[in-house]
Amino acid sequence: VMAPMPHTTLPATHHLTGPTRAIPFDLSGSLQTPYAATSPFLLVGFLRIVGGETLETEARATSQTFYVIRGKGESASSDHGVISWAAGDMVVLPKCDGPVIHAAAAGHDCSLYFANDEPLLKYLGVEPVKRTHKATVIRREAMLKEVEAISHEPGAKHRNRMGILLGNKVTDYRDEASASGGGAARQPYEAQPPTPTENGAASRGGAASSSGGGVPGSSGTLTLTPMLWSLLNVLPPKDNQRPHRHQSVALDLCVYAKPGAAIYTMMGPELDPVTGTVKDGIRMDWASGAVFTTPPGWWHSHHNHSDEPAWVLPMQDAGLLTYGRNLDIRFSTGPAPVDPVTGKSLSETAAAASSSSAAAEVRPVSPENSA
């Protein structure tokens, strides 16, 4: 019998203090793998880099990403040059033949959330032989601009999820009609490859409305890379999202949650047939800068009882599963769900929230709330 995917958390305390180091979210003991892994296909974790220092990483992977939780600096490799970054930016790299050297700016301790598909390649016993996409940088300002735009669209307050898919041209072949969907299927902008400047640094990634045409031969998965899927998702104040499930493993970074507030995810393998909520759910409390896992096929719902928006950045192996036509995402369609804490129906809670507040305010997307 294969070991089950565990549900657990990697706290932010791991990357807030201490020396420069990599901190893998290694669940290989639970998964019974002879190599570091957070899920069967992915490895995620933190990089802590003390201001003025550097950290070298290397992964046998087709895709790797680095989301900047706090600080500013740059990442350099012989394959892709130098890419500068700051809090809230995401750097996406394809296969690298050598190491990536991450440097923190002087006076700026940095924390990065990394993800790669090295465990899948190690399981298969293979090496990446070609680059499946270009190096890409997605800027914080571009992401927040698109989230702000969709927060003002008709019906935005009643969507099960309000966020933006982070995509790449190599995975997008849609025409205008298919690009116009809302909610979880929306991909408001395509990440552009960084353009080298005279000093070799990467300029800001482009952000434009998906306008059709796409790229001939692209997969159509609308994912960050052919393997990785990611979404910048905002949970408005006093809001509860209905349960949903999918066969991909979710490795969620809590980008921001108001300290001490009741902001959490309920998860479990079954729905209550009467209420439509997660049956005998396990509660995962959100904390800025922490990561938690959601096993494949488990129902899960997100809840924000605070007076501020909360932000989450899930990383999943859904690129591969979407291409395989077996992601199987589903949403609760039972009776009006009841909030597990207040006992009120989610529709009642949402109505009260919408009557007392306008569209969700956009908060900085890093725990330090830096500009």
N, C-alpha and C positions, 0 to 999 in steps of 0.2 A: 504494500500500500504506500502510495506516495505521501510524503509529508505535506500537510496543509499549509497554505499561505497564512502566516500569522498576522494578527492585528496588533499593532504596537506603535510606539512613538519614539522619535529621536529629538530630545529637548534642545532648545536654543542655547542652553547653558554650555553646550559642547563647543560652540564656535564664538562665544562672546569674550572668553578670556584664554590665557595660556599662550604657548609658543606657536610659531608658524607650523602648520601641519595639515595633512588631509585627514578627514574624519569620516570614513565610509560607514554607511548605515548597513552594517554587515549582519545579515540574518542567515548566513550559510549554515550555522548550527541547527537552526530550526528547519531550513530547507534541505539539509543533508547534502550540500554540494561541497566539493573539494576546493572551491574557489570562492572569493568574496561575491556576494549577491544580496540584493534587497528583495528581489522577486526572481522568479525563474529566468526572466529575460533581461532584467535591468539591474544596474547598480547606481544608487544615488548616495548622496552624503554632502558634507560641508567641506569647504576649504577655508581655513583661517590663516590670514596673512597679516602679520604685524607691519605697521607702517614703515615703509622704506625697505622692506625685505621682499624676497622672491620665493616662489614655491613651484617646483617642477612636477607636472603630472603626465602620465602616459597611459593610454588605454588602447587595447586591441579591439576597436569598435568601428562600426559603420557610421555612427552618429554620437556626438557628445555635445551637451549644452552646459552653459554656466550662467546662472541667474544671479545678479548682484544684490544681495540682501542689504549690505551697507558698505560704505567706503567708495573709493575710486582708484583706478589704476589702469593696467593694460595687460593683455595676454599676447604672447608672441610665439610663433612657430616658424620653422623653415618652410613649411608647406603653405601657410596662409598669411604670413607677414605679421604686422602688429595691429591689434584692435584695442582701442581705448574704450573704457567703460566707467560707468558711475552707477550709483544706487538705482535700482529699478530697471536696468538694462539687461538684455539677454543676448548672449553670444552663442551661436550655433555652428559647430564645426563638423565637417565630414571626416572621412578617414585621414588620419595623420600618420606619416611614416616615422616621425620622431616625437620628442616630448613637446609639451606646451608649457611655456614659462610664464607664470602669472606674477606680476609685480604690483605691490601696493604703493600708492603715492606716499611720500614722506608725510608723517603726521596723520595718516588715515589708516587705522586698523580696518581690515576688510573681511567680510564674510560672503562666500559664494555658495550657492546650492548647485551641485553638479549632478548630471545624469548621463549614463551611457549604456549601450547594449552589449558590453563586453561579456556578461554572463551567457547570453545566447550563443555567441561565437565560441566561447570556451566549451559549452555543452556540445556543440556540433563539431568541435575540433577543426575549425576553419579560420582563415585569415581574410580580412577584407582585401579585395583585389582591385576595386575601382572606387572612385568618389561618386556617390549617388546624388549629391547636391553641392551647392557652393557654400563657402563660408558666409555667414549671415549675422548681422547685428540688428536687433530690434530695440529701439530706444524707448525709454520710459515715457517720454513726452508723447510719442506717437501712440503708444498703447492707451494712455489715459485719455487722449483726444478721442479715440474711437469708442472707448467705454462711455465717455460723456455723451457722445453723439447718440448712441443707442438708448441711453437712459431717457432721452426725450422723445423716442419714437412712440407712436400710438400702441397701447397695450403693453408697454415695457414693464409696468409694475406687476402684471399678472403672469409674466413668463416664469417657467419653472427654474430657469437659469438666466442670469443677465451677465453676459461676458463676451469675450472675443476669442475665437480660435486663432492661435498663432500658427501661421501657415508658411508655405514655401512654394515658389512657382513650380517646382518639379512635381508637386503633388496636386496641382490645381489645373483642371482642364475645362472648367465650367463655362457655360455661356451666361448671358445676362439673366435669363429666366431662372436658372438654377442658383444664381448668386444672390437672389433677392429674398431668400428665406430668412426667417427671424429665429430668435431663441438660440438653442444650442447649436443649430446648423449654421449660424451666421459666421462669416469670416470677413470682417469689414476691411481688412487690408492684407496685402501680401508682403511678406518680408523680402527686402531687396538685399543682394549681396553687397558687402562693404566696398566702397570705391577707394582705392589707394590714393593718398595725397602725396605731396612732394616729400614729406618726411616719413612716408611709409605707414602712417596711422590710417585707420579706417574711418571714413566719414560716416555720418548718421545714416541709418537704414531708411529707405523710403517708406512712406505710408500713403496709400492711395486706395480709393474705392475699387473693389473687384469689378472690373468692367467687361469681363468675358474675353473670349479669344483663347486665353490659357496658353499652354505650351504643348505642342504636339508630342504625343508619347508620354505625357505625364500620367500619374496613377489615378488621379481623381479622388484620393483619400482626404484631401484638404487637411493634411496633418503637418506638423512641424518639420518632420523628415519622413522618409519612407517607413521608418521604424517608430519614431517618437511622436506622441500627441501631447499638446499642451493647450491650456485655456486660462486666460486671466479672467477670473470670475469675481464679481462683487455681490455680496449679500447685503441688501439694504437694511437700514435700521428697523427693528421690530418686525422682521420678516421670517417666514418659515418656508423652505422649499419642499415640495412634495418628494417622496422617495422615488429613486430611480436605481437601475442596476445595469451592469454591463459585464462582459466576460474578461475585460482587461483589468489588470491590477492597477489601482490608483495609488500614487505616492505623492501626497498632497503637502505642499509647503504653505503654511499659514503666513501670508505676507504681512497682514496687519489684523489684529483683534484688540479691541479696547481692553486694557489691563483690568482684570478682576470682574469682567462682565460675563454673563451667561451666553457664550457663543460656542457652539459645539456641533458635532455630527453624530447622529444616531445610526447605527449599522447593525445588520444581522441577516441571516440567510432567508428569513421569511417575512411576509406581510401579515398583519392582523386583518382577517377578512372582514371584520366589522368596521374598523376605523380607517383602514387603508394606510396606517402607520407601520413602522418597523416593529415586528413582534419580538418582545423580550430583547429590545435593542441594547447594544453596548454603546455607551456614551464616550466620545472622544472630544475632550475640551480643546478649543483652539487657543494657541499662544503664539504671539508674533515670533517668527523665525524658527518655529518648530516644524517637524515633518511627521505625518502619520500615514499608516498604510490602510487600505481598504481591500480585502480579499476579493478575488474575481467572483462574480455572480451574487455578491451580497447586496441587498437593498440598503440604501443609505440616504439620509435626508439632512440638510444643513439648516441650522436655526440660529438666529441673531436676536437676542432679547435686549441688546444695548441700544443707545441712542445715536450710534455712529455706524457707518458702513464697515463691513469686514471684508477682507480680501483673501482669496486663496488661489494658488497656482498649482494645479495638479499636473503631474507628469505620468504618462501612461505608455504602455506598449501597444496602444490602440492603432498606431499606423499599420503595423503588421496584421493585426486582427481585422481591421477594416478592409485591407486589401484582400485578406482571405475570406471575406464575406461572412465572418462569424463573430463580429463584435456583439451583436444581439443586445443593443441598448433598449431598455424598456422603462416606462414610467408608470407609477401607481395610477390605476384607473378605478379604484374602489370608492367607497363612500367618502364624503368630505373628511379628510384626515384631521385628527385631533392632535394638538400640540402635546407632547409627552410631559411637559412641565406644568403648563397652565391648565390643561384639560379643555381648553377652548378649541373650536374648529379652526383649521388653518385659514379658511376663507374669512372667518370672523376676525381673526388676528390681523390678516392682511388688510381688511376693510378699515379697521381701526387705525392701522399704521398709515394707510393712504390718505385718511381724512385729517391726520394730524401733521403730516409732513409732505413736502414736495418731493420731486425726484431726488434720488440718492446723490448726496454730495460726493464729489470725487476726492478721495484722500490720497496723500502720497503713498506709493506702493512699496515702502520699505519700513521695517520696524523702527528705524531711527527717524522716520518722517523728514528726511533731508530733502532739500529742493533739488 
